[in-house]
Amino acid sequence: MFSKILIANRGEIAIRVIRACRELGIANVAVFSEADRSSLHVRYADEAYCVGPPPSAQSYLNMDAILEVARRAGAQAIHPGYGFLAENAEFAGRCEAAGIAFIGPPSSAIRAMGSKTSARRLATEAGVPVVPGAIENLTDAEVERRALEIGLPVVIKAAAGGGGKGMRVVQTAADLPSAIRAARSEAQSAFADSAIYLERYLTAPRHIEMQILADRHGHTIYLGERECSVQRRHQKVIEEAPSPIVDPALRGRMGEAAVRLAQAAGYVNAGTMEFLVDQDRTFYFLEMNTRLQVEHPVTEMVTGLDLVKEQIAIAAGEPLRIRQEDVVIRGAAIECRIYAEDPFQNFVPSPGRIIGLREPGGGGVRIETGIYEGYEVPVYYDPLIAKLITWGRDRLEAAQRMRRALMEYTVHGIKTTIPFHQRVMADPEFLRGDIDTTYIDRRFAGRPHAWDESQRDVALVAAAIHAYLRDQARAGAPSRGGRAAESPWKLAARQAALRR
């Protein structure tokens, strides 16, 4: 086992990995940009080193700087978290060449599965169904021609990445030229690769993924599925395990397909196979994420496994400690991604200083966060500031617990997506499990997502003034019951405090 691990990431995922290291008795090393000098992961780590200025290209993506810190600190392994260098085959290869263990798959597997087009080819060869499409390196004219052959609507996707970047849904032939230009431009900007491919666009599918673990000794298992259909701009915002539509038979078929494809790619460590499931419950391979997922806690909550510890053990050469028959799904778990975004202004980022913070607690509640009271949320990085996870004996209890936890969760000084999640957890369609990838657009487009906090404060002040004037009119004097009447401002503050 390693004695020291460097975490090449920031925020809540860096803290998550540090905690796993501490439980295993492994020393940990953090890296940070100049903008993150006061970040929680820097304060929490055993050692911390600055790797560059705020822009990620000069810090968290600076391979030379990170490898130099690993050498200076004596780290034997690097955990990349997710994002940044987590799926970078070059970085994994450079770690291998430097004699530093990369806590993830080998660079060859990242190359094979990191490109969506090569992953689709492997899936087809492994007998895993894929969405009909065209995966060749197509010219713009060929994209237009093949799109019409496949049949509209189609979705244009970046070949080199995911997360909704470089992705355009095309409904009519007239929209094809502009969609191709936009997809290529965004793909080039996000992944330095303008290659695109086509898939038939499935109407209202479910987005369901399968977590796998694979060791270096030829053992690969699946840990059940996650439902990730609640998405905004093709980005997941709420995930859960298990899926409300997946029965044991479908779980087995999808899990076996995921294992078969992972083995065909020579995959080692934790990974996720993503599938689309249509209304007939037919599943199609979408892509593979060759890293730990943001939503991994829901799998941990229902299986009792620690995926980060499993990753570290696998990278150290240990065989899997569990077999497929040992995997048991218990209860249900839901994760809400909490972003520093304003849900009442089309989810624009809301950086700034956190002047007040109260986090939820209680049984079945887990929070993973990288913020604290007084922390300044920077403008340079993804606005994800926390993940709130709840577990219940069944899906309804997990949702009810999430609703209660969200009511307890307060962040002052910036806008967050907490009010949006509160609205979802009270929505009858969500509670029934009637969700697909169009859920947010279908249920919330063009409407307020929840009661705006500023409107709530105005209502409190108005109610306090009304109560003050009413009491004054009734008493005919500035006192009531032998004591002076409260000013409306004091009354409003007292009501707000009681409400919290």
Helices and strands as residue ranges (DSSP letters): E 4-7, H 11-23, E 27-33, G 34-36, H 40-44, E 47-52, G 56-58, H 63-73, E 77-79, H 89-97, E 101-102, H 107-114, H 116-125, E 133-134, H 140-150, E 154-158, E 168-170, G 173-175, H 176-191, E 196-200, E 206-214, E 220-232, E 235-241, H 248-264, E 269-277, E 283-289, H 296-303, H 307-315, G 324-326, E 332-339, E 341-342, E 348-349, E 352-353, E 356-358, E 365-369, E 376-377, E 384-392, H 395-408, E 410-412, H 418-425, H 428-432, H 439-444, H 453-475, E 479-480, E 483-484, H 488-499
